[in-house]
Amino acid sequence: MGDRKRVKAMDRSTPQAGHRMGLTENTPAALLTLNSLDVRSNSAVSVEDTEVGLVGSDQNVAVLAPSKSRVLSGFEGESSAAGGSTLLLGPMNATNLNALRDLLPWLRPRPLGTRTSAGFGDRLGLATPGHVMALRAAGGGLAPIFAQQSIREMERTGRSPKEVLDEATWGVFAEGWQEGFGADADHLKTAEDIDTCVAAGYGFFTFDPGEYVDDGAEASGASALRTALEDLPWQDLEVLPADLKRRYLDRAFEADGHEIRFDNLSLARAAVKYGAAVARVVRLYRHLQAAMGERDFEVEVSVDETESPTTHAQHIYIATELRRLGVRWVSLAPRYVGRFEKGVDYMGDVAGFEEDIEVHAAIARTVSPNGPYKLSLHSGSDKFSIYPAFVRQTRGLAHLKTAGTSYLEALRTVAALDPDLFREIYDFSRGRYEEDRSSYHVSASLERAVKREDVPNEELSALLERFDEREILHVTFGSVLKEARFRDRLLGLLREHPDHYAADLEKHFLRHLEPFANGGSR
Ligand SMILES: [Zn+2]
């Protein structure tokens, strides 16, 4: 791993560590205590005449710079000077993170464009080092999004957008990931959400107009659709109903060998189902544009959390309308065919999924006049059976979005290190499941899931491989983390055993990332 770094690492295993940090033989004895500093080797970097790293079990930031250096003034902590150099040790707080961002530009989120990418939602704020390790092990070619959380999940875990971004950034620093990363403000629904995430420093914004998608349109007949069509927000759509027909009927949309046509009914259905959602996205987009000003940003549009699959014609309608209204996006998450339940594999016919996504991918590649965009796979955790088809058909124009599976890996670590805590969490999760499941797509049943008394300690982690138990544990994370008795012990354990948690994450995520590495077969 060390060879991936572009800058010199401080190696805590060599007796020359103090020397490498810039100290010479003439340095007074007081500063030679640096030798005993336990520098986390992947975090250590030098930029010009400044060296920084994370040290100690309580994870202080160490900064060593010439005493006259202006860099030092950005940090806070205890400093000692000798031989013209100053060593500062400070806490992992917001001030020191901002100073690090000024010094190390790769700690700021950046746009990722249409590179094959993976999003790693992390509900605990401790998973990024394991994500980085998996990414390195997968062999490259993947652009990561390390900070990614929906407003709903932030509310459930009691974390602010800024905390989510800062915690992921500390992980990036700790592991010395210098290849860049994105920060996804996920499933944004309101202008206020946008403002909070802009202020926190996010650069990637996922709009979720799901509440404006009219799923009922799929079952509506011609006359009901006609009425609903009149009620669309035509003013916001900046077009007349008659224009709609002129632009979509009596023509074929070519998508890389696939021809898609609208008739009166399918056009009315597309417009009724997604028209208000398009208007909503435009509104959010313009709000974001104004809020970002000159700053770069990227947008994803997602309608994945709706009932009925997005047809190919509906995909064309959404893309064409958004484009006409000036929206630029880097990825789109249609509602695909089949079932995407949280934290478990795809439920449906894999061949059918591939046929369906083949055309979605062709549309994303070719229909838009402003260049291709990625297809985004939401609820992407653990969908092992469809990754190959997804990567193959998108030809690597793909974004994989995962979130809850990192929490489940934390529970795997807990099962190994503190079986009693795992048992308590499982029992509590069973009790919360019926209520907590309501906002998620899951079908686990309490009747099918084992009771905690039935499982010997050494088989606890096997519960994470069982469908019902896995979903029950997955959707109840918010309730678990709201209980201080669980939260404190869980976080304490993971902080005490960061390598164990990182190894569990690396192993699990390697299975996610390998099919995507280097754009699949591209
Ligand atoms: Zn989603």
Boltz pocket constraint, residues with backbone or C-beta under 6 A from the ligand:
constraints:
  - pocket:
      binder: B
      contacts: [[A, 187], [A, 302], [A, 304], [A, 305], [A, 378], [A, 379]]
      max_distance: 6.0
